[in-house]
Amino acid sequence: MSASESPMEKEHVQEKSPIEEKGSPDGPLADVSYLENKTVRMTPKEKQEALAQALAVDPGVKPTSWAAFHLYLIVLCACCCSGDSGFDGTVMGGVNSMKQYQHYFGLKAAGAKTGIVFGIYTIGSLTGAIPASYLPDRFGRRVSMFTGNAILIVGAVITGTATNKSTFIGGRFLTGVGSATAGASAKSYLAELTPPQTRGLYLGLLNSFYYVGQMTATGMMVSTGKYTDNLSWRLPLFVQIVPAILNVLFIFFCPESPRWLYSIGKPEKAREILAKLHSQTGDINSPLVNLEMYEIQETLVIGGGDKHWWDFRPLFRTAGDRYRSYMIILIGTFGQLSGNGLITYFLPVLLSNAGITSQNRKLTLNFVNSVTSFIGALSGAASVDHIGRRKLLLISTGSLVVVLAIVTGLLSKVSDSSGSRSTAGISFIYLFMVVYSFGWTPMQALYGAEVLSYEARAKGLAFLNLVNQASSCINTFALPVALEKITWKVYIIFLVWDAFEFLVIYFTLVETKGLTLEEIEEVFAQPNPKQYSLDHRKELLDRNNV
């Protein structure tokens, strides 16, 4: 395909699966390298058939092979970009409950001034959309992750050594910029590097590592919270540096995104990486690798990625682009406003509202919440490639409505309630985070990276970060005041909102399970992407059952 030719301008004249058209003495699937020179365009159904045939010959790397172990290490390095962001909400949630911290800066657990301290991180993350939309396309996904984590390290050092509130706020701003830059790049990196049949698992793990940061921070604060000096809150802030340093040290030992390499005119290098990480034999001419290269060539234009970071028009040009952007807004908004921010940032305050006043017990329960949430997130990541994207979110969101209704009933007018009722309410708050983590934690990293086209992926993920952080502003600025003024009635607001989320997801969310990134682009080119994805999925299931 030439650089000036748009894939949508090609005429579809194909009648057979492209692999079936190829004949050779060694069999129809022995070689599909001719696909890269093909001048017709396959439909999503034909691509799925071609992928199934290619996988029949080359089923991909074995889970216990060296290639798979290599991929695990790459995923682990990228996951550090999620682990470092996991520190912020939990560290600040725990630090915010410490009397030592409150006394040092003259703050209290809830209120407008506390909202500013929390919210400046959100402002930094919004600012991070600028480098996150430019660096990945211009210099590659690895450089963007490296740069973001380097900025985060500087911010964490400033925060941990701050002697006044202004310096503390400045450091939190930098950690927000760095975390947003590294996190957006990690999502596009793993989406473009991992095999389609396991992409949901790996991207789900990426966001699940948020809770690794949480567990480390909250576990440490159970101990440091007993200190009487300022190390009680300074030490947890320094620990945020650890995952960022790991990524900075090892990211350039990892391969670059093959799709980015192709876009800058290095198709041979892209083919080598795909063969190494996707093919069971490591053969650069494997039918699986040839098919993936065909799809990449069909979709990508060398040098065609828009490198102007300020131009977000590619997200809204066509009906398919606008539908994709709508999915981004849906995931970004609902993922932050389902009630999770209330618990992540302000669990110690919620515990106080439920009658628990001991600082040590609050920090311990905060740690327990991190552990149980991580278990839920891992379960969701392991399930998303089997259950599917739509069903996972519908199960999770519907369950959140039920749990919030129970929590509201148990914790309303806690001062008039028995201790057992308060304890039951706290238990359901933990269950809420398990259910949320099961569905929304893996999907926030996975879905946005999946539905965006290559040319718009960096900008789209930066836009997703804008939506995330704009929504988080409600959590960080409004919730402290709401908790102070209306206490338990905040649960009712999220109960109604989550019910609304369930309906929107049911009627609009597109299923992307099992599709390559290029096939997903074709789904969004249809007049009704949601219905087409469901019909297509049903046809595949019917065919497999025959």
N, C-alpha and C positions, 0 to 999 in steps of 0.2 A: 504494500500500500504506500503510495507516495505521500510526502509530507503535506501536500496541498489537498489531498483527497479526503473528504470526510467519510467515515464508515457508514453514516446514515444515507449517503448518496449512492451506495452500491445497490445494484439491482439483485434481488433474491431470485435465483433461478434453480436452486438446488432441489433435487428430489430425493436423494439418498443421504444417509449419513456419510460424511466426507471420508471417514475411514473405510467404509464399505466400498467406496468407489475405487480405492487403491488396490490394485492387484499386483502380486509379485509371486515368484516361485516359492517364497518362504511363507506365504499366507497373507491375508489382507491386513493384519495388524503388525506385521514385522517392521514396517517403516511408514511413518506419516510425516516425514520431513517436507514432503511436497506441499503440505498445508500452508507453509509460510509463503508460498508463491501463489496461493489460491486467490482468485479474483471475485469469488462469490461470497456472500455473507450467510452464515449459518444462523438459524433461529435458536432461541434458548433451548428448545426441546432437542434440536439436533446436537447442540453442544453437550447437553447432558448425556445423550446416547453415545456421543463420541468419547466423553470422559469415562463412561462406564466400560466401554470397549478397551480404552487405553489402560484402565485400572485392572482389567482382566489379564492383561499381559504384564503390566508393571504395577503391582498393588501399592507401591510406595515403600518407604523405609520401614523396617521392622522396629517395633518399640524398644527392643533390646540391643539394637545394632549401634555401632560407633556413630553413624550418621545421625541416628535419633538422639544419642547422648550429646552430640555436638549441638543439635538443635535445642535440647533442653538447656544447655549452658547459655546459648544465645537468648532464649526466652527469659532466663533468670536475670541476665544482665539488663535486658529491657525492662523487666519487672521492677528493678530498682527505681525507675522513674515514677512508678505508682507507689512504692513503699515510702519514698520520701514525702509525697503529698499526704500519705496516711498519718504522718506524724503531726501535721499542723493542727487539725481539728481536735484530735485527742489530747495532744500535749497542752494546747491552750485551754481545752475543757477542764483538764486536771489542774493545770497551773492556776487557772482562774478561781478554783475552789480553795487554793492554799492561802491561809492567813498571812504567811510570810510574804507572798507576792502582793497581796492586797495592801498590806501595810507599807511595803517598799514604794509602791507607785501611787498609793492613796486611792485605790479603786475598790469596788465591791463586786459581788458575784454577778449581778444583773443591773441593767440600767443603760443610759445613753452613752456614758463614757466607755463602758465595757464594750458596747456595740462598735465604737470607733476602733478600739484595739483589735477586735475580731475582724471588722470590716475592711481594714486597710490591706489585709492579705487578699481579700476579694478584689480590691482596686488594683493591686499588683498583678493578680491573675488576669484581669481585664486588659491591662497594659501588655501583658505577655502575649496577647493575640497578635501583636505586630511582628515580633521575631518569629512566632510560631507559624505565621502565614508566609513568611519570606525565606527563612533559613532552610527548611527542608527541601524546597524546590531548587534553590540556588546552590546550596553546598552539600546537600544530601541529608538523609535522616540521621546518620550518626553524628555529624557535626552539630546538628540542632540539639540532639540529646546532650552532647558534651557541653555545649554552651549554656544550656538551661541549668544543668546541674552545677556548673562552675559558678553561675550567678547565685544559685541557691546556697552553695557553701559559704559564699561571702555574706549573704544575708543572715544565715544561721549564726555565724561567728559574731556579727554585729549585734544580733538580738541577745545572744547568750552573754555578751560582755557589757550590755547597755547599763548605763548608770542613771539615765533619766528617761522619761516616757517618750520624748521626741525621738531619741536614738532607737529605742525599742520599736517604735512604730515604723521608723525608716527601715530597720532590718526586716521586719515582717513584710514590708512592701517588696523588698528584693526577693525574699523567699517565695512570694506569690508569683513574681515575674518568672523566676527560674523554674518553679514547679510547673507552671502552665506551658512554658516553652518545651521542656523535656517531656512532659506527659503527652502532649498532642503528637509529638514526633514519634514517641514510642508506639502509639496506637497505629499510625500509618505504617510504621516499620514492620510490626508483627503481622498486620493484615496483608502486607505485600510479600512477606517472606515465608509465611507458614502455609502448609498444604490446605486446600479447601475443605477436605474431609475432617480436619482437626482444628480449623481456624477458630471455631467457637470456643474450644477448650483453652487454647493458648491465650486468646484475647480475654477470656473470662478470668484466667489466672492473673493476667496483667492487672486488672482492676482489683482482684482479690488480694493482691499484695498490699493494697491499701491497709488491710487489717494486720499485716505483718508489722508495719510501722506503728499501728495502733497498739498492738500487743506489747511491742518493745517499750513504747513510751509509757503506757499505763502500768506495765509491770515494774518499770523502773521507779515510777512515781509512788507506788505503794511503799517502796523503801525510802526514797528521798523525802517523801512527805513527812517523815518522822524527824527529819533534821530541823534544827532550830534556827539555822542561819540561811543565807540566801542561796546556797548551793542546792537547797531543796527544790527550787524552781529553775535554776540556771542549768544544772546538769542535764535534765530532760531536753532542754532546748538545744544543747550541743549534740545530742545523740542523733538529731535529725540529719546531721552531716553524713552519717555512716553509709546509707544506701547511695547517696549522691556521689561520694568518693568512689565507691565500688563501680558505679557506672562510668565515671570519668576515667578510671584506671583501665577498664577492660573493654570499653565499647569499640575501640579501633582494632581489637582482635576479632571482632565479629564481622561477617560479610555485610556489604551494603545491600539495600533493597534492589532486587533484580529489575523491578519495574522502573526505578529511578535510573539505574545504569542504562537500560534500554533507551530511556528518554533523552539521555545525553550522548547517544551514539555508541554505546558499548554492548551490543547484543551478544557477542561471544562470551563476555564476562557474565552477563545475565544468565545465559544458558548453562554455564559451568556451575553457578550457584544453585540453580534449580535442579540440575542433575545430582549435585552433592547432597542436597537436603530433601528432595522430593522423590527421587528414583531409588528403587531397591537395589539396582545394579550400579548406579552412579554413571550410567551411560548417557553422554550428552545427546545421543540420537535415540534415546528411549521414546516409545510412542507417547508416553505421558508427558515428557519434557517437550517433545515436538508440538503436542496439542496446546500446552500452556504457552509456548512461544508464539504459536499461531494466534491464540486469543490476545496475547499482549500486543503483537504486531498489528492485529486488526483494530485494536482500540486506541493504542497510543500513537502519537505523532512525535517523531524525534524533534526535540526542541520545541514541542508544541505546548508545554506547560506554561501557563501565564505567570511570568516572574514578577509582575507588578503587585506588590503586597497590598496596595491600597484598593485594587480593583476587585471587588467581590461580585461583579456582574455574572461570571460564569456559574454562580450558584442559582441564578434566577432567569436565565435566558430562555429555556424551553419549558414546556409543561412538565417533562420528566425531571428537569433540574429543580423546578419549583416544588415538585412533590418530594424529591429527596431532601430539599431544604426544610420542608414541612416536617419530615421525619426527624431531622436533626433538632428542630425546635421542640418537637414532642419529647424526644429522649432527654434533651438538655433540661427542659423545664420540669417535666414530671420526675426525672431522676433526682432533682434537688428539692422538690417541694412536696414529696410524699410523706413527710414527717420525719425523715431520716436526719435532717439538719437539726431539728429540735433535740434529738437524742444525742447525736454525735457531739455537738458543741455544748449542750446544756444538761447532760445527764446528771451531773452533781446538783444542779439547781432543781431538776425534777425530783431527785431523791429527797432534797430538803422539803419540797412541797408535799412529798408523800410521808414526811415525818422522820426522815433519817438525817440526823444532824452531825454525827461523828465524821470528822475529816478523813480519818484512816479508813473507815468503812466505806465512805463515798469513793475513795481512790481504789479500794479493793473491788467494789462492784463495777467501777468503770473498767477495770482490767478484765473482769469476767465478761462484761459486755463485748469487749474486743475479741475474746476467744470464741464466744458463741457466734458472733457475727462472721468471723473468719470461717467457721465450720459451715455456716449457711452459704457463704460465697463460694467455697470450694465445691459444695454439693451442686450449686447452680452451674458453675463452670463445667463440671463433669457431665451435667445433664443437657446442656443447651444444644449440643449437636445431635442428641437423641430426641428430646422433646420438641425442639423447634423454638424459634424466637417468639412467635405470637403466643403460643400456648404457655410458655414460661412466664411471660409478663402478665398474661391474664390470670394465671393461677396465683402469682405473687400479689398482684394488685388487688384482686378480689379478696384474698386472705387478709390483706392489710386493713380493708374496710371492716371486716369482722373483728379483728383484733383491736382496732381503735375503738370500736363500739364497746367492747368489753372493758378496755382501759378507762374509757370515759365514765362508765358506770361504777367502776371500782374506786376510782380516785376522785370522784366528785365529792366536794365537802369533806376532805380527808380529816379535818380537825374533829369531825363528828363521827369518824369511822373507827372501827376496831383495828388493832395491830394486824390481825390476820387479813383483813380486807386490804390494808396498805401493802402488805407483803405480796398478796395475790396480784395487786395492780402492778407492782414492780416486776413481777415474774412475766406478766404479759407485755410490759415494755421491752423486756429482753426478747420475748418471742417475736415482737414486732420487728426488731432489728434482724433476727434470724430470717424471717420471711422476706423482709426487704432485701437483704443481702443475697438470698437465694435467686431472686429474679432480676433486680435492678443493678446489683454490683457487676455481674459479668456483662450485662447488656449495655451498660453505659460505655464501656470500652469497645465492645464488639460492633454494635449496630451502626454507629456513626461511621466507623472506618469501613464497614462493608458497603453501605449504600452509596457512598460518594464515588464519583468517577475519578480516575487517576489525576487528570488535569486539575480537578477541583478539590482533591483530598486534603492537601495541606491547608488551603484556605477554608475548606469546609470544617476541618477539625478545629482550626482557630476560631471559626464562627461558633462551633459547638461550645468551645470554651467560653466565648462571650455570653452565650445563652446560659451556660452553667453558672457563671459568676454573677450575671445579672440576676438570675433566680436566687443565687446564694445571698445577694444583698438583702433579700427579704428575711432570710434566716439570721444573718449577722447583725442587721440594723434594727429590724422590726421585732424579732423574737425576744431579745432581752427586755424591751419595753412591755411587750405583750405578757411575758411571764411575770413581770413585776406587777402588772395591772390586773390581769384576768386569770392568772394561774392556770388551774386545770381546764378552763374553758377553751384553751388553745387546742386541746385534743378534738373538740367538736369541729373546729375550722378544718383541720386536716382530714377528719372523717368524711365530711361533705366533699372536699376536694378529691380525695382518693376514689370516691364513687364516680365522680365526673371523669377521672382518668381512665377508669375501667371501660366506660362507654366509648371514649375516644379511641382507645387502643383496639377495641373490638371492631369498630367500624372503619378504621383507616390503616392499621399497621400492616406492612408488607412482609410476607414470610420469605426469608433468604436462606433457609437451611439447605446445606449441601451444594450450593451454587458457587462457582468461581466468581471472582470479583467482576470479570468481564461479562459473565452471564447475568449477574445482578443488574448491570447497566442496561442490558436488553429488556429486563423485566420492567424497568422504570420508563422505557421507551413506549410501553403499551398504553392504550387509552385509559385503562383502569388497572394500575399496577397491583393493588391489593387483591382484587378478584382474580387477575391473571396468575398471581403467585399461588393462590389457593387452588385454582383449577390445575395449574401445572404440577403442583405437589400431589394432587389427587391422582392425576394420570400416572405419575411415576410410581406411586404406591400400588395402583391397580396393575401396572405392568410388572412390578416385582412380585405380585401375588399370583400372577398367571402361571 
